[in-house]
Amino acid sequence: MIVLENLRLALQTLWANPLRSLLTVVGIAVGIGAVLHVVSLGQLTQQRIKERLETLGTNVLSIRPGVSRVRGVHTDDAVTTLTRRDAQSIARQSDAIARVAPTYSSTANVEFRDRNWQTRVTGTTARYFEVNNEQLVVGRVFDDRDVARRARVAVLGDTVWKELFDRRDPVGAKIRVQSQRFTVIGVLEAKGEGWSNPDDQLFVPLTTAQERLFGVDHLTSVLAQMRAEEDFEEALFDIETILRRSHRLRGEEENDFRVFRQDFFLATIRDTNRELAAFIVLIALVSLFVGSLGIANVMLVSVTERTREIGIRRALGATRSHVLLQFLTEAVVLGLAGGALGLAASFASARILLGGGGALAWEWVGYSVVICAVIGVGAGMYPAVQAARKDVIEALRYE
């Protein structure tokens, strides 16, 4: 009964000063809302990065030609050090590598009837689609026989499919690539935006790209899928040893190729995002501390304004503990009201700003309730103790 009575008195008191109470509540709400929004945004970003990493293919190394140098200075000249023989040597000689997919990419104009689209044409082998976790929407991908006979067949990325066919079934359609006729045999599932759009490309057999379209005998990259993530060091050693031997590089000469982990940059972004989210949460917690000072200030003012009321309550039999509990209840109500407003704002932002994928971090909702209650108790303790210690006679004389 005492708790309910104190709660009723707290609500009456706060309602008697609506503007002051609202401003105090908003201070807490901003902090709680910021914490929940940042945590929810961080979790959503981590999920999207995880999905993007999965679409890149697991445990994949990207081997690219080295940069051209003249007297130690980088130039824009193309380096053509990688060949199909290099890819075959890596696949044959390294136990740490499970699959190898050589590629050659260049831009080309693609036409279908009255439509045309400038896109990236990638020549590769059937292993590419396994290494890169590619999924088909319709049709099939080319196989080793298509590569061996330099077949004029093409697999479309989602963007090319949309631009040329408005996502209608294209299987069997004839398109022109560099004025040569190709038959569409399949369409790949969309992967989403990256540094370059992986959906804005067209795939053809490697031999077709090199010999029929572009007239080259080198590669732009080799994708090497490791058997397991822990094989990274062994795979890196094997690749370096095999390619240096193949390219006849002497001991003092630099590598004329570079090896990257395909998921390295996204993993770096993920770690950076975690650190940034933690920093923003820290700032939001500082704003909560400022909000708690607002509660303490309001309660101190309230104690001063209600000195005579405190004296009357004490004269009628209220103990110091009763007075202490009354003012602590008011402070906790302020904190929880701010938390409720912050939760409502966070829920709205998760739906509106973060889109359909946004959702509240529910474990942090529980933390927020506890934080608000602790803020209320912490901020209200000193004013409540001051109120409880007031001398009854002096309080009654207060004007």
C-alpha positions in Angstrom: 0.0 0.0 0.0 2.8 2.4 0.8 4.4 1.8 -2.5 1.2 2.4 -4.4 0.5 5.6 -2.4 4.0 6.9 -3.1 3.5 6.1 -6.8 0.2 8.0 -6.8 1.8 11.0 -5.1 4.8 10.9 -7.5 2.5 11.0 -10.6 0.4 13.8 -9.1 3.6 15.8 -8.3 5.0 15.3 -11.8 1.7 16.2 -13.4 1.6 19.4 -11.4 4.8 20.6 -13.2 4.3 19.1 -16.7 6.8 21.2 -18.7 9.6 20.6 -16.2 8.9 16.9 -16.0 8.6 16.6 -19.8 12.0 18.3 -20.4 13.6 15.9 -17.8 12.0 12.9 -19.4 13.1 13.9 -22.9 16.8 14.1 -21.7 16.6 10.4 -20.6 14.6 9.4 -23.7 17.3 10.9 -26.0 20.0 8.8 -24.4 18.0 5.6 -24.3 16.8 6.1 -27.8 20.3 6.7 -29.1 21.7 3.6 -27.4 19.0 1.3 -28.7 19.1 2.8 -32.3 22.9 2.5 -32.5 22.8 -1.1 -31.2 20.0 -2.1 -33.6 21.7 -0.4 -36.5 25.0 -2.2 -35.6 23.3 -5.6 -35.4 21.6 -5.0 -38.8 24.9 -3.9 -40.4 26.7 -7.0 -39.0 24.0 -9.2 -40.4 24.2 -7.6 -43.9 28.0 -7.9 -43.9 27.7 -11.5 -42.9 25.3 -12.2 -45.7 27.6 -10.4 -48.1 30.6 -12.4 -47.0 28.7 -15.6 -47.6 27.9 -14.5 -51.1 31.5 -13.9 -51.9 32.4 -17.5 -51.4 34.2 -19.0 -48.4 37.9 -19.2 -47.9 38.7 -17.7 -51.3 42.0 -16.1 -52.3 42.2 -13.7 -55.2 45.4 -13.8 -57.2 46.0 -10.7 -59.4 48.9 -9.5 -61.6 51.5 -7.2 -59.9 51.8 -3.5 -60.6 54.0 -2.2 -63.3 57.0 -0.2 -62.1 59.6 1.9 -63.8 62.6 2.7 -61.5 60.5 2.0 -58.5 57.5 4.1 -59.6 54.1 2.6 -60.3 52.8 3.1 -63.9 49.5 2.6 -65.5 50.8 -0.1 -67.9 48.9 -3.4 -67.8 50.8 -6.3 -66.3 50.1 -9.6 -68.0 51.9 -12.2 -65.8 49.0 -14.6 -65.0 48.1 -17.4 -67.5 45.8 -20.4 -67.6 48.9 -22.6 -67.1 49.5 -20.8 -63.7 46.0 -21.6 -62.6 46.4 -25.3 -63.6 49.7 -25.5 -61.8 48.2 -24.2 -58.6 45.3 -26.6 -58.8 47.6 -29.5 -59.5 50.4 -28.8 -57.1 48.8 -27.3 -53.9 47.2 -29.6 -51.4 45.7 -26.6 -49.6 43.7 -25.4 -52.6 40.4 -27.2 -53.3 39.2 -25.4 -56.5 40.8 -22.8 -58.9 38.8 -20.5 -61.2 40.9 -18.5 -63.8 39.1 -15.3 -65.1 39.6 -12.7 -67.7 37.4 -9.5 -67.5 36.9 -6.6 -69.8 34.1 -4.2 -70.6 32.0 -4.7 -73.7 28.7 -3.6 -75.3 25.9 -6.1 -75.1 22.8 -5.9 -77.3 19.4 -7.5 -77.5 17.0 -6.2 -80.2 16.8 -2.5 -79.7 18.4 -2.5 -76.2 22.1 -2.3 -75.4 24.1 -2.1 -72.2 27.8 -1.5 -71.4 28.8 -4.1 -68.9 31.7 -6.2 -67.7 32.2 -9.5 -69.6 34.0 -12.1 -67.5 35.4 -15.2 -69.1 35.9 -18.1 -66.7 35.4 -21.8 -66.1 32.6 -23.9 -64.5 34.5 -23.9 -61.2 33.9 -20.1 -60.8 30.3 -20.6 -59.9 31.1 -23.1 -57.2 34.0 -21.0 -55.8 31.9 -17.8 -55.7 28.7 -19.4 -54.3 26.7 -18.3 -57.4 23.0 -19.4 -57.4 20.9 -19.7 -60.5 17.5 -18.1 -61.0 16.8 -19.9 -64.3 18.7 -22.0 -66.8 22.2 -23.5 -66.3 25.8 -22.4 -66.2 28.4 -23.4 -68.9 30.5 -26.5 -68.3 34.0 -27.8 -69.3 32.7 -28.9 -72.7 31.6 -25.3 -73.4 35.0 -24.1 -72.4 36.8 -26.7 -74.5 34.9 -25.8 -77.7 34.9 -22.0 -77.1 31.1 -22.0 -77.1 29.2 -18.7 -77.7 27.0 -19.1 -74.6 26.4 -16.5 -71.9 25.2 -16.4 -68.3 23.6 -13.1 -67.2 24.1 -11.2 -64.0 20.9 -9.7 -62.4 21.6 -6.2 -63.6 22.2 -7.2 -67.2 19.1 -9.4 -67.1 17.0 -6.4 -65.9 18.4 -4.0 -68.5 18.1 -6.2 -71.5 15.1 -8.4 -70.7 13.2 -6.6 -67.9 13.6 -9.9 -66.0 11.6 -11.9 -68.5 12.8 -15.4 -69.2 15.9 -15.0 -71.4 17.0 -18.6 -71.8 17.6 -19.4 -75.5 17.5 -15.7 -76.5 20.2 -14.5 -78.9 22.3 -11.5 -77.8 25.3 -9.7 -79.3 28.5 -9.3 -77.5 31.1 -7.2 -79.3 28.9 -7.8 -82.4 29.1 -11.6 -82.0 26.0 -13.7 -81.4 25.7 -15.5 -78.1 23.0 -17.7 -76.7 21.8 -17.0 -73.2 21.7 -20.2 -71.1 21.2 -18.9 -67.6 20.7 -16.1 -65.1 22.4 -15.7 -61.7 20.7 -14.6 -58.5 21.4 -11.0 -57.4 24.2 -10.5 -54.9 23.7 -6.8 -54.1 25.9 -3.8 -54.3 29.6 -3.9 -53.4 32.6 -1.7 -54.3 31.7 -2.7 -57.9 28.3 -4.1 -58.8 28.8 -8.0 -59.0 25.4 -8.2 -60.7 26.4 -6.0 -63.6 28.4 -8.5 -65.6 28.0 -11.2 -68.1 29.8 -14.6 -68.0 31.2 -16.5 -70.9 33.6 -19.5 -71.2 37.2 -18.4 -70.6 38.4 -19.6 -74.0 35.6 -17.7 -75.7 36.5 -14.5 -73.9 40.2 -14.8 -74.6 40.2 -16.1 -78.2 36.9 -15.0 -79.7 36.2 -11.7 -78.0 39.3 -10.0 -76.8 42.3 -11.8 -78.4 44.4 -12.2 -75.2 46.2 -15.1 -73.6 46.6 -13.7 -70.1 44.3 -13.5 -67.1 43.0 -10.7 -64.9 42.8 -12.9 -61.8 42.8 -16.4 -60.5 40.3 -17.3 -57.7 41.7 -20.1 -55.4 39.4 -21.7 -52.8 41.2 -23.1 -49.8 40.1 -26.4 -48.4 39.7 -24.8 -44.9 40.2 -21.4 -43.4 43.2 -22.6 -41.3 45.0 -23.5 -44.5 45.6 -19.9 -45.3 49.3 -19.8 -44.5 50.0 -23.1 -46.4 48.0 -21.9 -49.4 49.8 -18.6 -49.5 53.2 -20.3 -49.3 52.1 -22.8 -52.1 50.9 -20.0 -54.4 54.0 -17.9 -54.0 56.3 -20.9 -54.5 54.5 -22.2 -57.6 54.1 -18.8 -59.3 57.7 -17.7 -58.6 59.0 -20.9 -60.1 56.6 -20.6 -63.0 57.6 -17.0 -63.7 61.3 -17.7 -63.2 61.8 -15.1 -60.6 65.1 -15.0 -58.9 65.5 -14.8 -55.1 66.0 -11.0 -55.0 63.2 -10.2 -57.4 59.8 -9.0 -56.2 56.7 -11.0 -56.9 54.9 -10.0 -60.1 51.6 -11.0 -58.6 49.5 -10.2 -55.6 47.3 -12.4 -53.3 44.3 -11.1 -51.4 41.7 -12.7 -49.3 38.4 -12.0 -51.1 36.6 -11.3 -47.8 39.4 -9.2 -46.3 37.9 -5.7 -46.9 34.4 -6.6 -45.7 35.8 -8.3 -42.6 37.8 -5.0 -42.0 34.6 -3.0 -42.4 32.8 -5.3 -40.0 35.5 -4.9 -37.3 35.6 -1.1 -37.8 31.8 -1.0 -37.6 31.9 -2.7 -34.2 34.4 -0.2 -32.9 32.4 2.7 -34.2 29.2 1.4 -32.7 30.9 0.9 -29.3 32.1 4.5 -29.4 28.7 5.9 -30.3 27.1 3.8 -27.5 29.6 5.3 -25.1 28.6 8.8 -26.2 24.9 7.9 -25.8 25.7 6.6 -22.2 27.3 10.0 -21.5 24.0 11.7 -22.6 22.2 9.4 -20.2 24.5 10.6 -17.4 23.6 14.2 -18.4 19.9 13.2 -18.2 20.5 11.8 -14.7 21.9 15.2 -13.7 18.6 16.7 -15.0 16.6 14.4 -12.7 18.8 15.2 -9.7 18.3 18.9 -10.4 14.6 18.6 -10.7 14.4 16.6 -7.5 16.6 19.1 -5.6 14.3 21.9 -6.8 11.3 19.8 -5.8 12.7 19.3 -2.3 13.2 23.0 -1.8 9.7 23.9 -3.1 8.0 21.2 -0.9 9.9 21.8 2.4 6.7 22.8 4.1 4.9 19.7 2.7 7.7 17.5 4.1 7.3 19.1 7.5 3.6 18.5 7.5 4.0 14.9 6.6 6.6 14.4 9.3 4.3 16.1 11.8 1.5 13.7 10.9 3.6 10.7 11.6 5.6 10.0 8.4 9.0 8.6 9.1 12.3 9.6 7.4 12.2 6.4 5.5 8.7 7.3 4.2 9.9 10.7 2.9 13.0 9.1 1.4 10.9 6.5 -0.4 8.5 9.1 -1.7 11.2 11.2 -3.4 13.0 8.1 -4.7 9.8 6.9 -6.2 9.4 10.2 -8.0 12.9 10.0 -9.4 12.5 6.4 -10.6 9.2 7.3 -12.3 11.0 10.1 -14.1 13.7 7.7 -15.2 11.3 5.0 -16.4 9.1 7.5 -18.2 12.2 8.7 -20.1 13.0 5.1 -20.9 9.5 4.3 -22.2 9.7 7.4 -24.4 13.1 6.3 -25.7 11.8 2.8 -26.4 8.9 4.2 -28.4 11.3 6.4 -30.4 13.7 3.5 -31.0 10.8 1.2 -32.1 9.7 3.9 -34.6 13.2 4.4 -36.0 13.7 0.7 -36.4 10.6 0.5 -38.5 11.0 3.8 -40.5 14.7 4.5 -40.7 16.1 1.0 -40.8 13.4 -0.5 -43.1 11.8 -3.9 -42.9 15.1 -5.5 -41.8 15.3 -3.3 -38.7 14.3 -4.7 -35.3 15.0 -3.7 -31.7 17.8 -5.3 -29.9 15.5 -6.9 -27.3 18.3 -7.7 -24.8 19.1 -4.0 -24.8 15.5 -3.2 -24.1 15.8 -5.1 -20.8 19.2 -3.4 -20.1 17.5 0.0 -20.8 14.8 -0.6 -18.2 17.4 -1.5 -15.6 19.6 1.5 -16.6 16.6 3.9 -16.3 15.7 2.5 -12.8 19.3 2.8 -11.7 19.5 6.4 -13.0 16.3 7.3 -11.1 17.6 5.8 -7.9 21.1 7.3 -8.3 19.9 10.7 -9.3 17.2 10.8 -6.7 19.1 9.5 -3.7 20.8 12.7 -2.7 17.7 14.9 -2.9 15.7 12.2 -1.1 18.2 12.0 1.7 18.2 15.8 2.0 14.4 15.7 2.2 14.4 13.0 4.8 16.9 14.8 7.0 15.0 18.0 7.2 14.1 19.1 10.7 10.3 19.0 11.3 10.1 22.4 13.1 12.3 24.1 10.6 10.3 22.6 7.7 7.0 23.8 9.2 8.4 27.3 9.6 9.6 27.4 5.9 7.8 30.0 3.8 
